[in-house]
Structures are given as C-alpha cells and as structure tokens.
Amino acid sequence: MPDQATPDSATPDPKWKQYLFVACAVAAAGPWSRPDVALLAGIVLALINLSAFQAHSKKLSKVLIQVCVVALGFRLDLATLAHSASRGLVLAVSTIAGALIVGLLLGKLLRSGKEVSVLISSGTAICGGSAIAAVGASIGASSSTMAVATGAIFCLNAIGLWVLPWIGHALHMTDLQFGEWAGVALHDIATVTGAAKDYHASLPKTLVALDTANIVKLTRVLWIFPIALAAGRLMGSHSSSPQGSGAQGARKAPFPWFILLFIVASAIRTWIPAAHKLDQTIAVDAAVGFQLALFLIGAGLHRSALAQVGWRALAQATILWIIMASGSCIAILARG
C-alpha cells in the first residue's frame, strides 16, 4: 500500500470537506462500486484537494488491508495454502531476483540515483509501497527519495489495476493463471485483490483468482525482511546515515506479522471445517474492506509527491514493470 512521505497538514479539515469525504468513502465501499472505481474516486479527491483525515486514512488503509488479508485466511485450509504456495515458489524466487537485478541495472543505465533505484527495484519485486517503506527505513533514504519512488510505483499500480484484467481475458487466462499473474505483476496487496476479485474466466463464478493472487502475493511479502536487511548492509547505512537530514534513519525492517495471522486463520479453517459456512460472508466483507482501503490509498496521494517524480525514476519503474509483468505472464502461460 503506498506510504506517502510528504507530511500531512496540521490544519484541521473544514467540516464540509470531512462530510463530503466520508460520503465518498461510503459510496466507494458500497456494492455498486468496484475496486478500480474506488481507487479512481480517491485519486480524484486528492488531486482536487478534497481529501480529509489524511493522517488517519493512511493508518486505517494499512490496518484494513491487513485485517482483510487475515480474514481471507479463514477461507483456505492449510493443504490448499501449502499447494498454492509451493506451486508459486519457483516463480516467486525467480521474479524477485530478476526484478532486483534488472531494476538495479536499469537504474545505472538511466542514472536515476542509487537510493531511488534500490527503492523502485524493491517495490516492484516485492509489494510496492510496503517494501519501499521497509527498505527505505533500512537504508536511511530521505523523505524526498521515498516520495519519488512511491509516486512512480503508485502510478503504475493504478494503471495495472485497470489493465491487467483486460489483458488476462484477452489472453484467455484461467482463474488460476490470472491469480498467479496478478500476485506477481501488481505491486500492492490491495490492488492485487482488487484486480483478482472480479476476474472470472468462465461460469460459474469462483474465487480461485482471488485466493491464488493473495497467496502468491503473501509469499512475496515475506521477502521484505531479508531484502531490507540486505539492502541496509550493502549500502552501509547503519553506520553512515546522517541524523536530522530528513533521512528515515537506518532502522530494523518491520516484519509482516499479519502473514502469520493469515496462516493461523488457515489453520483454524483446517481444524474447524464448519467454518466454510462463513466463506461467502468473509468474501463479501473483505471485498468491502479492500475497496475502502483502495479509496483511502488514492485519497492519500500527495500532488507534491507526484511532482517530484522525474522522468528517470518513472522510466525505470515503467520499463522494469513491463519486463516483469511480461516475463511472468509468458512463464505462467507456458507452464499451463
């Protein structure tokens, strides 16, 4: 989920703006809305300066995503979870390693800057804004650098939410294939879920794409910790980051504890088979939560962060994303 580095204004929002924002949030989360519409609505409010509660929205979107991910764990028993994770393990390792290598080479070629290059490569390889935040903290990246990387990833994330389902249908991808592709090719968990939730290759409609996409993405999120740690060590930021210079400071990368809770939820489903009666309720409630999270993510966009994104960073992020999405798509279709 994109974490904007630009500080929120301390000035309280006018009441009318708060009411308008809440009304839009309710509408975006409603059954008549869709994930892409919810994200677009949030972006529009942000760009025309009608967002409210930005500091709270940022925290709420993160919590919502994690709670919804854990809730989806109650829909999958451990056998299904293990099968899907093992099926996508080779793809995860190869695409993460490939994205990091190609991304860093592109950064050198385009001279986008060492910090920006590392952040964009990590965000594309793992999980967008969450990876950027963790790796940025580990290497002591400045707030402006974090904003540049996050802005570039944010733009592509929004485009992918609309474009990937269309490509999936054009290529006649099965629900399983699209779920795997979305988990690899889209940056953030909320966007992955948004794209996969309504994808259906045929009737009757199932949630195979959604479940597969979430498992694939979660296996990638686990790589945040080792990659952030390695980046901090390799760039030597633990001993050299200046204090008080706007840097985040070289801190220990946060561990994604919600993934462990997702596994616990799956274990409960395994031990209590009757829990399957709640499948539809969980799916509907999680969908509402993810749509609201996407709206809040869009509404948290800072125009100043986008303004800082230069052509080099955007070119690196775009080329890397196209290479990664195309390569993973070919691999998944070839495997069948």
C-alpha positions in Angstrom: 0.0 0.0 0.0 1.6 3.3 -0.9 3.1 5.2 2.1 3.5 8.8 1.2 6.5 10.5 2.7 5.1 14.0 2.5 3.9 15.2 5.9 0.2 15.8 6.3 -1.0 19.2 7.0 -1.7 20.0 10.7 -4.6 22.3 9.7 -7.9 20.7 10.6 -10.1 20.0 7.6 -13.3 22.0 7.2 -16.5 20.2 8.3 -18.0 20.2 4.8 -14.9 18.6 3.4 -15.0 15.9 6.1 -18.7 15.2 5.4 -18.0 15.0 1.7 -15.0 12.7 2.2 -17.0 10.3 4.4 -19.9 10.2 1.9 -17.5 9.4 -0.9 -15.8 6.7 1.2 -19.2 5.0 1.9 -20.1 5.2 -1.8 -16.7 3.8 -2.9 -17.1 0.8 -0.5 -20.7 0.1 -1.5 -21.8 -3.0 -3.5 -22.5 -0.7 -6.5 -18.8 0.2 -6.7 -15.7 -1.6 -7.9 -12.0 -1.6 -6.8 -10.9 0.4 -9.8 -13.7 2.9 -9.3 -12.9 3.2 -5.6 -9.2 3.9 -6.3 -10.0 6.4 -9.0 -12.5 8.2 -6.7 -9.8 8.6 -4.1 -7.3 9.9 -6.6 -9.7 12.5 -8.0 -10.5 13.8 -4.5 -6.7 14.0 -3.7 -5.9 15.8 -7.0 -8.6 18.4 -6.5 -7.7 18.9 -2.8 -10.9 17.5 -1.3 -9.3 14.7 0.7 -9.7 14.7 4.5 -8.4 12.8 7.5 -5.2 12.1 5.6 -3.1 11.1 8.6 -5.9 8.8 9.9 -6.7 7.5 6.4 -3.1 6.3 5.9 -3.2 4.3 9.1 -6.7 3.0 8.5 -5.9 1.8 5.0 -2.9 -0.2 6.2 -4.9 -1.8 9.1 -7.9 -2.6 6.8 -5.7 -4.4 4.3 -4.0 -6.5 6.9 -7.4 -7.4 8.6 -9.0 -8.3 5.3 -6.0 -10.5 4.3 -6.2 -12.3 7.6 -9.9 -12.8 7.2 -9.4 -14.4 3.8 -7.2 -16.9 5.5 -10.3 -18.4 7.1 -11.4 -19.4 3.6 -8.4 -21.6 2.9 -7.3 -24.8 4.6 -3.6 -25.5 5.2 -3.5 -28.1 2.4 -4.7 -25.6 -0.2 -2.4 -22.9 1.1 0.6 -25.2 1.0 -0.2 -26.4 -2.5 -0.6 -22.9 -3.9 2.5 -21.6 -2.1 4.7 -24.5 -3.3 3.4 -24.1 -6.9 4.4 -20.4 -6.9 7.7 -20.7 -5.0 9.9 -21.0 -8.0 8.1 -18.2 -9.8 8.4 -16.0 -6.7 12.1 -16.5 -6.2 12.9 -16.1 -9.9 10.8 -13.0 -10.5 12.0 -11.3 -7.2 15.7 -12.0 -8.1 15.1 -11.0 -11.7 13.3 -7.7 -10.8 16.1 -6.7 -8.4 18.9 -7.4 -10.9 17.2 -5.8 -13.9 15.9 -2.9 -11.8 19.4 -2.0 -10.5 20.9 -2.3 -14.0 18.2 0.0 -15.3 18.9 2.4 -12.5 22.6 2.6 -13.5 21.7 2.9 -17.2 19.1 5.7 -16.6 21.2 7.3 -13.8 18.1 7.6 -11.6 20.1 7.7 -8.4 21.2 4.8 -6.2 18.6 5.3 -3.4 15.7 5.7 -5.9 16.9 2.7 -7.9 17.0 0.5 -4.9 13.6 1.6 -3.7 11.9 1.2 -7.1 13.5 -2.2 -7.7 12.4 -3.4 -4.2 8.9 -2.1 -4.6 8.4 -3.7 -8.0 10.0 -7.0 -6.9 8.0 -7.5 -3.7 5.0 -5.4 -2.7 5.1 -1.7 -3.7 4.8 0.9 -1.0 5.2 -1.5 1.9 8.6 -2.7 0.5 9.6 0.9 -0.2 8.8 1.9 3.3 10.8 -1.0 4.8 13.8 -0.8 2.5 13.8 3.0 2.8 14.0 2.8 6.5 16.7 0.2 6.3 19.0 2.3 4.0 18.1 5.6 5.6 16.5 7.0 2.5 15.4 10.7 2.6 11.7 11.6 2.6 12.0 13.1 -0.9 13.6 9.9 -2.3 10.8 7.9 -0.7 8.2 10.2 -2.3 9.8 9.8 -5.7 9.8 6.0 -5.6 6.3 5.8 -4.1 4.9 8.2 -6.7 6.3 6.2 -9.6 5.1 2.9 -8.2 1.7 4.4 -7.4 1.1 5.5 -11.0 1.9 2.0 -12.3 -0.2 0.3 -9.6 -3.3 2.3 -10.6 -2.7 1.5 -14.3 -2.2 -2.2 -13.6 -5.5 -2.4 -11.6 -7.4 -1.5 -14.8 -5.2 -3.0 -17.5 -4.3 -6.5 -16.2 -7.8 -8.0 -16.0 -8.4 -6.8 -19.6 -5.1 -8.5 -20.8 -6.0 -11.6 -18.8 -9.3 -12.0 -20.6 -7.7 -11.2 -24.0 -5.1 -14.0 -23.4 -7.9 -16.4 -22.2 -6.1 -16.9 -18.8 -7.8 -19.3 -16.4 -8.7 -18.0 -12.9 -5.7 -19.8 -11.5 -3.3 -18.3 -14.1 -4.6 -14.8 -13.6 -4.4 -15.1 -9.9 -0.7 -16.1 -10.1 0.0 -13.3 -12.6 -1.8 -10.7 -10.5 0.1 -11.7 -7.4 3.4 -11.2 -9.3 2.7 -8.3 -11.6 0.8 -6.0 -9.4 2.6 -4.1 -6.6 0.4 -3.8 -3.6 -1.9 -6.3 -1.8 -5.0 -4.1 -2.1 -4.5 -3.7 -5.9 -3.8 -7.4 -6.3 -7.1 -8.2 -4.5 -9.0 -5.6 -6.4 -7.9 -6.9 -9.8 -8.4 -10.6 -8.9 -11.7 -10.3 -7.0 -13.9 -9.9 -10.1 -11.8 -11.9 -12.6 -13.7 -14.9 -13.9 -12.6 -16.9 -16.9 -15.9 -18.8 -17.2 -19.1 -19.5 -15.4 -19.9 -20.5 -12.7 -18.0 -17.7 -10.9 -15.5 -18.7 -8.3 -12.9 -17.0 -6.1 -10.0 -19.1 -7.4 -8.3 -16.0 -8.8 -8.7 -14.0 -5.6 -7.4 -16.8 -3.3 -4.5 -17.6 -5.6 -3.5 -14.0 -6.0 -3.4 -13.4 -2.3 -1.3 -16.5 -1.6 1.2 -15.6 -4.3 1.5 -12.0 -3.1 1.9 -13.1 0.6 4.7 -15.4 -0.3 6.4 -12.4 -1.8 5.7 -10.1 1.1 7.8 -12.4 3.3 10.8 -11.3 1.4 10.5 -7.8 2.7 12.6 -8.6 5.8 15.7 -10.2 4.3 15.8 -7.8 1.3 15.5 -4.7 3.5 18.2 -6.1 5.8 20.5 -6.9 2.9 20.0 -3.5 1.4 20.9 -1.8 4.6 24.0 -3.8 5.0 25.1 -3.4 1.4 24.6 0.3 1.4 26.3 0.7 4.7 23.5 3.0 6.1 23.6 1.5 9.6 26.7 3.5 10.3 26.7 6.4 7.9 23.2 7.8 7.8 23.2 11.4 8.9 20.8 12.3 11.6 18.5 15.3 11.3 19.0 15.4 7.5 15.5 14.3 6.6 16.5 10.6 6.4 14.3 8.0 7.8 17.2 6.6 9.7 18.6 3.1 9.4 16.1 1.1 11.3 15.3 -2.6 11.5 12.8 -3.5 8.8 9.4 -4.3 10.1 8.3 -8.0 10.0 4.9 -8.6 8.3 3.2 -10.2 11.3 -0.2 -10.3 9.6 1.1 -13.1 7.4 1.5 -15.3 10.5 -2.1 -14.4 11.5 -3.2 -15.4 8.0 -1.6 -18.8 8.5 -3.2 -19.1 11.9 -6.6 -18.3 10.3 -6.0 -21.0 7.7 -5.1 -23.5 10.5 -8.4 -22.7 12.3 -10.3 -23.3 9.0 -8.5 -26.7 8.7 -9.3 -27.7 12.3 -12.9 -26.5 12.1 -14.3 -27.5 8.7 -17.7 -26.0 9.6 -16.1 -22.6 9.1 -16.7 -23.0 5.4 -20.3 -21.8 6.0 -18.8 -18.3 6.5 -17.0 -18.3 3.2 -19.4 -16.0 1.4 -19.8 -13.6 4.3 -16.0 -13.3 4.7 -15.5 -12.8 0.9 -18.1 -10.0 0.8 -16.9 -8.2 3.9 -13.2 -8.5 2.8 -14.2 -7.1 -0.6 -15.8 -4.1 1.1 -12.7 -3.6 3.2 -10.3 -3.8 0.3 -12.4 -1.3 -1.8 -12.4 1.2 1.1 -8.7 0.7 1.5 -8.1 1.4 -2.2 -10.2 4.6 -1.9 -8.2 5.7 1.1 -4.9 4.9 -0.7 -6.0 7.0 -3.6 -7.2 9.8 -1.4 -3.8 9.8 0.4 -2.0 10.7 -2.8 0.1 13.9 -2.5 0.4 16.1 -5.5 3.7 17.3 -4.2 5.0 13.7 -4.3 3.9 13.2 -7.9 5.5 16.5 -8.8 8.9 15.2 -7.6 8.8 12.1 -9.9 11.2 12.8 -12.6 11.4 11.1 -16.0 14.3 8.9 -15.0 12.5 7.3 -12.0 9.3 6.9 -13.9 11.1 5.4 -16.9 12.9 2.9 -14.6 9.7 1.9 -12.8 7.8 1.6 -16.1 10.4 -0.4 -18.0 11.0 -2.7 -15.1 7.3 -3.3 -14.5 6.7 -4.1 -18.2 9.6 -6.6 -18.2 8.5 -8.2 -15.0 4.8 -8.4 -16.0 5.6 -9.7 -19.5 8.1 -12.3 -18.3 5.9 -13.7 -15.6 2.9 -13.8 -18.0 4.9 -15.8 -20.5 6.2 -18.2 -17.8 2.7 -18.8 -16.4 1.1 -19.4 -19.8 3.9 -21.7 -20.8 3.5 -23.7 -17.6 -0.2 -24.0 -18.1 
